[in-house]
Amino acid sequence: MNPDRFFGMSLFIFLCFIFSSQPAASAQSLQERNEVLFGQLQKVHGLSEGQMDSIRTLFRESGYIGQGNPAIAKHPVAPDG
């Protein structure tokens, strides 16, 4: 397996737990919400553009990766604590 792809898949699984209770600001479309997430990932973890491209590719190629439906999602913890 390509090391970048393995890194991206491992990071995605980790991030599912980290960001599952984090709303994606006020972004409306799935693409906009994902871009907010990608920006947070890059800033918090200091990821390179190559690593971000791998993560974006994973999201784009998957038929189901996303952050859930914000219209019905109920998060147990508010982002402000």
C-alpha positions as CSV (number, residue, x, y, z in Angstrom):
1,M,0.0,0.0,0.0
2,N,1.2,3.5,-0.8
3,P,2.6,5.1,2.4
4,D,0.7,8.4,1.8
5,R,-2.6,6.5,1.3
6,F,-2.0,4.4,4.5
7,F,-1.2,7.6,6.4
8,G,-4.4,9.2,5.0
9,M,-6.6,6.3,6.0
10,S,-5.1,6.0,9.4
11,L,-5.5,9.7,10.0
12,F,-9.1,9.6,8.8
13,I,-9.9,6.9,11.4
14,F,-8.2,8.9,14.1
15,L,-10.0,12.1,13.1
16,C,-13.4,10.5,13.1
17,F,-13.0,10.3,16.9
18,I,-11.5,13.7,17.3
19,F,-13.8,15.7,15.2
20,S,-17.1,13.8,15.6
21,S,-18.4,16.4,18.1
22,Q,-17.0,19.4,16.2
23,P,-19.5,21.2,14.0
24,A,-18.1,22.6,10.8
25,A,-19.0,26.2,11.5
26,S,-21.9,27.5,9.4
27,A,-20.9,25.9,6.1
28,Q,-23.8,24.5,4.2
29,S,-22.7,22.0,1.5
30,L,-20.8,18.8,2.2
31,Q,-17.9,20.2,0.2
32,E,-17.8,23.3,2.3
33,R,-18.0,21.4,5.6
34,N,-15.2,19.1,4.4
35,E,-13.1,22.1,3.5
36,V,-13.5,23.5,7.0
37,L,-12.5,20.1,8.4
38,F,-9.5,20.0,6.0
39,G,-8.4,23.4,7.1
40,Q,-8.6,22.4,10.8
41,L,-6.6,19.2,10.1
42,Q,-3.9,21.0,8.3
43,K,-3.6,23.8,11.0
44,V,-3.8,21.5,14.1
45,H,-1.6,18.7,12.8
46,G,0.8,20.7,10.6
47,L,0.0,18.5,7.5
48,S,1.8,19.1,4.2
49,E,-0.1,19.8,1.0
50,G,0.8,16.3,-0.2
51,Q,-0.8,14.8,2.9
52,M,-3.9,17.0,2.5
53,D,-4.1,15.9,-1.1
54,S,-4.1,12.3,0.1
55,I,-6.9,13.0,2.6
56,R,-9.0,14.9,0.0
57,T,-8.5,12.0,-2.4
58,L,-9.8,9.6,0.2
59,F,-12.9,11.7,0.8
60,R,-13.5,12.2,-3.0
61,E,-13.1,8.5,-3.9
62,S,-15.3,7.2,-1.1
63,G,-19.0,7.0,-1.6
64,Y,-19.7,7.5,2.1
65,I,-16.9,9.3,4.0
66,G,-18.2,12.6,5.4
67,Q,-19.2,14.3,8.6
68,G,-22.8,13.2,8.8
69,N,-26.0,15.0,8.1
70,P,-25.9,18.3,10.1
71,A,-29.7,18.6,9.8
72,I,-30.2,15.5,11.9
73,A,-26.9,15.0,13.8
74,K,-27.1,15.5,17.5
75,H,-23.7,15.8,19.2
76,P,-23.5,15.0,22.9
77,V,-20.9,17.7,23.6
78,A,-20.9,21.3,22.5
79,P,-17.7,22.6,20.9
80,D,-17.3,25.3,23.6
81,G,-17.1,22.7,26.4
